[in-house]
Amino acid sequence: MSAVYDLIRYAQLRHRAFTEVVDRLDDGKFHFSAKDNLCADGFQARAGSAVLDGYRPPFDATPIQKMKEVGGQLVGKTTMDEFGFGTFSTNSAHGVPLNPFDLERSCGGSSGGAGAAACLIPGHIALGVSTGGSISGPASFCGVVGLTPTYGRVSRHGLIDYGNSLDKVGLLARSASLIAKHFRTIAGPDPKDPTSCAQPALPEKGKMPRSLAVPKEALQNLDPAVRSSFHDALARFKDIGVEVREVSMPSLRFALPAYYILATSEASTNLARYCGMRFGRREEELNQHFNDFFTGVRSESFGDEAKRRILLGTFCRMVGFRSRYYLKSLAVRQLLIEDYRTIFRDHDAVVTPTMPFVAPRFEDISRMKPLEMYGADVLTVPPNLTGMPHVSLPCAYVQGLPVGMQLVADHWKELDLLEAALAWEKAFEYRFPEVSP
């Protein structure tokens, strides 16, 4: 077996980055992985949930198909939170991925396995999916580059949805150059996904951002080490000729509650199909009232977080609450878009830390309340809610653990972000853990 395959198996067995891997690598092909909620011929697609155990789709999701068409081999499916519900990949029915820098810490979520695989395997490209920060979070905790494209830039055909108006397929890798190479492969319209058919063509080359805005509201409630590291990174940007200015963006404080109302509302409708009749594990006893039949399947096969989000989303859509919560959250989404675009009149991008702290220990996560876990997404939710492209880059190391910073640009300007990422890599040296398979 090749050294790369040894690393893949190491990532699977020691770090639980993969739920499934291939038996061998094909000569002459580059290797990539896909999050477990992307359908792929020959692999299970369980979206981290026991309700889909045994489901093997007979087709490839469009991003996977495109990667294969240019000479890629799908080498495995990566571990994730159940249906994408989580910030730390601790809600998976198929194992919890372990951070490459410290086995006692989280990889982030929900694309935690993708972040670990991208970090552990040189030259590897991981397909991730982001709803509220599921690419940026793992990229920050695992010390890799994570690109989340504009909503609609990459086809979602073949994706097991969490929130249809929020989900975006993106890339994680050790370097921005590797992501830039493969982003063009997966981007583009797809008639099987109408939301991808209104996008403008990708330009030949991006434009390097020369002015960055830092919302002062994004610097509140940060771990002191993260705040200090972020300010050092801003100074480094200034050294390479980028202007950095602080701005005010008060609407940021509304993003988190609006996101969780919209996301759970969409999730509760998406998960209604997993009742054992058409999708999901089937009950053996068929001579039951349909309420009992559905309840048995869903009670046994959904995890606690999935049940929590189904209940919250159903509540927000009830008669009498729809206008109070759901419609108001849609208005907040539009307000955020307008505020971002006001900033983009004078600046090329917005920059913030990616996560408010470094990768936490599992023992600390176990003591967190659900609202504390949701609060960890406070910096990644705003660009996801608005559908704007963003990239997370390693910007420092605190006691050996990576710290991430996140750049956000206006819709369809992914290549501008990649230009900034390429410039950053020349000014800052990334570190990766030593691996001994």
Protein Blocks (a to p, Z undefined) as FASTA:
>chain_A
ZZklmmmmmmmmmnomafbdcfbdcehiacddddfkbccehiacekopaklgoiacfbdc
fklmmmmmnopacfbdcdddehhiajkopaccgbpaddfkbmkbcebjaklmmmmmmmmm
ghiacddddfklpmmmmmmmnopacddddehkaccehiacfblmlgccddddfbfklmmm
mmmmmgccdfklmklmmcccddfbdcddfbdcddfklmgoiafklmmmmmmmmmmmmmno
pacdddddfklmmmmmmmmmmmmmmmmmmmmmmnolmgocddfblcbcfklmmmmmmmmm
pcfklmmmmmmmmmmmpghjlmmmmmmmmmmmmmmmmmmmmmmmmpcbdcddfbfbdcdd
fklmmmpcfklmmmmmmmmmmmmmnopacddddfbdeehiacdddddddehilmmmmmmm
mmmmmmpccddddddZZ
